[in-house]
Amino acid sequence: MKKRYVALLFFLLCDFVSAIFSLGLSYLLTNNELLAYGYHMTNMSYLILGGILLVVFYVFKIYNILWRYSRIAEWIRICVATGISMVILFIVQMSVYRAYFDVSVYVLTFFILSGIIIAQRVVFKRIMNEFSKSRRKKNQTKDDTLLSGNIMLIGAGNAGEMLISEVSRKYNHRNCKIKCVIDDNPYKHGQYILGIKIIGGREAIAEAVKKYDISLIVFAIPNCSSEQKTAILNICQKTGCELRIVPSICKMYEMSELTPAIRKVEIEDLLGREPINICLEQKLGYVTDKTVLVTGGGGTIGSELCRQIAAYNPKKLIIFDIYENTAYEIQNELLRKFPTLNLLTLIGSVRDSKRLDSVFATYKPDIIYHAAAHKHVPLMEDSPNETIKNNVFGTYKTAECAHRYGAEKFVLISTDKAVNPTNIMGASKRICEMIVQSWNKKSKTEFVAVRFGNVLGSNGSVIPIFKEQIKEGGPVTVTDPNIIRYFMTIPEAVSLVLEAGANAKGGEIFVLDMGEPVKILTLAENLIRLSGFTPYKDIDIKFTGLRPGEKLYEELLMSEEGLTATENALIHIGKPIDFDEEVFYKTLERMKAVMYDENVDVRSLVQQIVPTYIPNNIR
C-alpha cells in the first residue's frame, strides 16, 4: 500500500512539473506574448495548467492505470486528457484574465506535454519489467511455473489474450512461443488472436501437437464448466504434453502477473463436476463470539475446520486431539495467521470420560465438531474392538458431555461407508449416527451428522499413496479395476460440515451430491499422466484384489432414508431411520462390557444394531 502512494506522489509531481516545463518551452519557441498582464500572467498560467492537468487526469483515472500492462488505449487516454486540459486553460484565461496565448502555444504545449508524460510512463514500464525479470530469475527454482517450449493455448477468450500478450512481452525468445490456439467456437476457427492462429476445436488437439511439436499445453478457460474442462484435459493428457491451467477469473484479476500463477493441472481438475460453492460469509456468523471445540482438530478435516472457523472471530477455539504432532502444527499455523485468536490446544482422547468431563466443565463449549475417529478401513478390520472403543463410545461420551453442559450444537463427521457397511469402520459410523439421532430426541442440544465420501489429499487417502508410488517409479497399486468411489476436496468437505452446523435443526443427516463416482483406475491413470509419465509403459498399474471389508462402490444413502432438498441444490438431508432405542442401548451396554476382552469379537453385536452390516461381503 505504501509503495502505491509513493508511486502516485511521484507521478503527480512529475506531471505537474511537466506541465510547467511544456508551457514554458512552447512560450519560448513561439516567442509569443500575452495580450495583457505580461510576464506575471505567464507565471499564473504555468500554475493553472499544472493544477488543471492533475484534476483532469484524476477524473480520467490516469493514476489508476497499471502501466506495466498499458497499451495504445492508455496512451490515447493521456492524449485526450491533455487536450481537454489545454481547452480548460484557454477558457479560464479568457473568462478570468481576459487574456490568452496564441493558438500555436496551446497546440505546441499539447504535443510536448503528451510526449513527455507518455515517455515517463514508457520508461517506468520498462524499469518495472526489468525489475520483475531480475526478481523472477532470483526466485526461480527447478519447479518454477515459468513457461518454455512450443505452447498450445486452449481458449481464445480474455484469459488467452492476456496470456499471449504476456508471453510475447516477457518470453520473446526462441525457447518459448505460443504456436497455436484451440477453441471450440467454430466462428473463431481460422481467425487470429494477437497474431496467433486459432486452428480448430478440441478435435484438432492431437494432430496440432504433432504438427507444431508442442511440449506444453495451457488451459486458459477460467469460466469453463468442470465437465467440459475434464473432457478437454483428458484429451490433452493423452498427447503426453505437460499441462498447465490458468487460475479462476477472480484470482486472475487480483494478480499483477498471470504466467507465474499458471499452475499444474491437479487431479481435482478431473473430477468431472462443478465444485461445491457455499457462501460461508452468510453461514459462519453462528460461530462468532462462541466457544468452539473441534475434536480430532489435528486431522485433515479437523484442521481445515479450525482454519475456517478461526477467520470468523470465535470467542475461543479449542483444538482437542490425541496426536500431539498434528495438533502442534495446526496450533502454530493458526497463531501465525490469526495472532489475536483466542486459541487453546488440548491433548486427550475422546475415550477418556474424565478428560472430556474436565474439558467441558472448564470451558463449556457452545459448538462441537466431532471429527475424532479411527478411519482406515483395512487397519480397523484387524482391530474391530479398538474401532468400537474410539468411534462408537468416543462419540457417545462426547455427545453426552455436550448434552450435560448445555452445548448449542453438536456436528458429527460421518462417511458414506456408514451406508450398508461391509467393514467395521463404516458400521461404527452408522452406530455414531444413531447415537446422534437418539441424543437429539432428548436434549436441547441440536445434534446432526454430516456424511460425505472420500476426501482428496487427506492423510492416508489414495492420492498421496499413488503420488508416493509414482515417485518411487511404480507400480501403482489398485485393488480392483472396477472399483469406484465418490470424491470431494478438503474445502468442499469442510464447507459441508459448516453448512450443516448453520442449518441444523436437530436430527438431520446432511448428504452431499457429489455427482458421478470416479473409477479408482481412471484416477490412477490420470495421476500418472499428470506426473509426466505414460500408464503401463513408464509406470505400471498392479491390481491387488479387494481388501477385507472393501466394497466395489460406496453409497451415500440407505434406501429407506429418502432425500429432502435444502437451499443449496447440492446438499440434501436424509430422513433418519427409526429404531428401537431400548434395544439399541441394551446392545451398547453388552458391547461396552466385552470390547476390552481381546478374545471377543464385537462384530456380532454390531450386526445386531446395524442389520445391513455384513462383514467381508463384497458388493
C-alpha positions, 0 to 999 in steps of 0.5 A: 500500500505504501509503495502505491502512494509513493508511486502516485506522489511521484507521478503527480509531481512529475506531471505537474512539473511537466506541465510547467516545463511544456508551457514554458518551452512552447512560450519560448519557441513561439516567442509569443506574448500575452495580450495583457498582464505580461510576464506575471500572467505567464507565471499564473498560467504555468500554475493553472495548467499544472493544477488543471492537468492533475484534476483532469487526469484524476477524473480520467483515472490516469493514476489508476492505470497499471502501466506495466500492462498499458497499451495504445488505449492508455496512451490515447487516454493521456492524449485526450486528457491533455487536450481537454486540459489545454481547452480548460486553460484557454477558457479560464484565461479568457473568462478570468484574465481576459487574456490568452496565448496564441493558438500555436502555444496551446497546440505546441504545449499539447504535443510536448506535454503528451510526449513527455508524460507518455515517455515517463510512463514508457520508461517506468514500464520498462524499469518495472519489467526489468525489475520483475525479470531480475526478481523472477530469475532470483526466485526461480527454482527447478519447479518454477511455473515459468513457461518454455517450449512450443505452447498450445493455448486452449481458449481464445477468450480474455484469459488467452489474450492476456496470456499471449500478450504476456508471453510475447512481452516477457518470453520473446525468445526462441525457447518459448512461443505460443504456436497455436490456439484451440477453441471450440467456437467454430466462428473463431476457427481460422481467425487470429488472436494477437497474431496467433492462429486459432486452428480448430476445436478440441478435435484438432488437439492431437494432430496440432501437437504433432504438427507444431511439436508442442511440449506444453499445453495451457488451459486458459478457460477460467469460466469453463464448466468442470465437465467440459474442462475434464473432457478437454484435459483428458484429451490433452493428457493423452498427447503426453504434453505437460499441462498447465491451467490458468487460475479462476477469473477472480484470482486472475484479476487480483494478480499483477502477473498471470504466467507465474500463477499458471499452475499444474493441472491437479487431479481435482481438475478431473473430477468431472463436476462443478465444485461445491460453492457455499457462501460461508460469509452468510453461514459462519456468523453462528460461530462468532463470539462462541466457544468452539471445540473441534475434536480430532482438530489435528486431522485433515478435516479437523484442521481445515475446520479450525482454519475456517472457523478461526477467520470468523472471530470465535470467542475461543477455539479449542483444538482437542486431539490425541496426536500431539504432532498434528495438533502442534502444527495446526496450533502454530499455523493458526497463531501465525495467521490469526495472532489475536485468536483466542486459541487453546490446544488440548491433548486427550482422547475422546475415550477418556470420560474424565478428560472430556468431563474436565474439558467441558466443565472448564470451558463449556463449549457452545459448538462441537465438531466431532471429527475424532475417529479411527478411519482406515478401513483395512487397519480397523478390520484387524482391530474391530474392538479398538474401532468400537472403543474410539468411534462408537463410545468416543462419540457417545461420551462426547455427545453426552458431555455436550448434552450435560453442559448445555452445548448449542450444537453438536456436528458429527463427521460421518462417511458414506461407508456408514451406508450398508457397511461391509467393514467395521469402520463404516458400521461404527459410523452408522452406530455414531449416527444413531447415537446422534439421532437418539441424543437429539430426541432428548436434549436441547442440544441440536445434534446432526451428522454430516456424511460425505465420501472420500476426501482428496489429499487427506492423510492416508487417502489414495492420492498421496499413496499413488503420488508416493508410488509414482515417485518411487517409479511404480507400480501403482497399486489398485485393488480392483479395476472396477472399483469406484468411489465418490470424491470431494476436496478438503474445502468442499468437505469442510464447507459441508460440515459448516453448512450443516452446523448453520442449518441444523435443526436437530436430527438431520443427516446432511448428504452431499451430491457429489455427482458421478463416482470416479473409477479408482483406475481412471484416477490412477491413470490420470495421476500418472499422466499428470506426473509426466509419465505414460500408464503401463509403459513408464509406470505400471498399474498392479491390481491387488484384489479387494481388501477385507471389508472393501466394497466395489462402490460406496453409497451415500444413502440407505434406501429407506432414508429418502432425500429432502432438498435444502437451499443449496441444490447440492446438499440434501438431508436424509430422513433418519431411520427409526429404531428401537432405542431400548434395544439399541442401548441394551446392545451398547451396554453388552458391547461396552462390557466385552470390547476390552476382552481381546478374545471377543469379537464385537462384530456380532453385536454390531450386526445386531444394531446395524442389520445391513452390516455384513462383514467381508461381503463384497458388493 
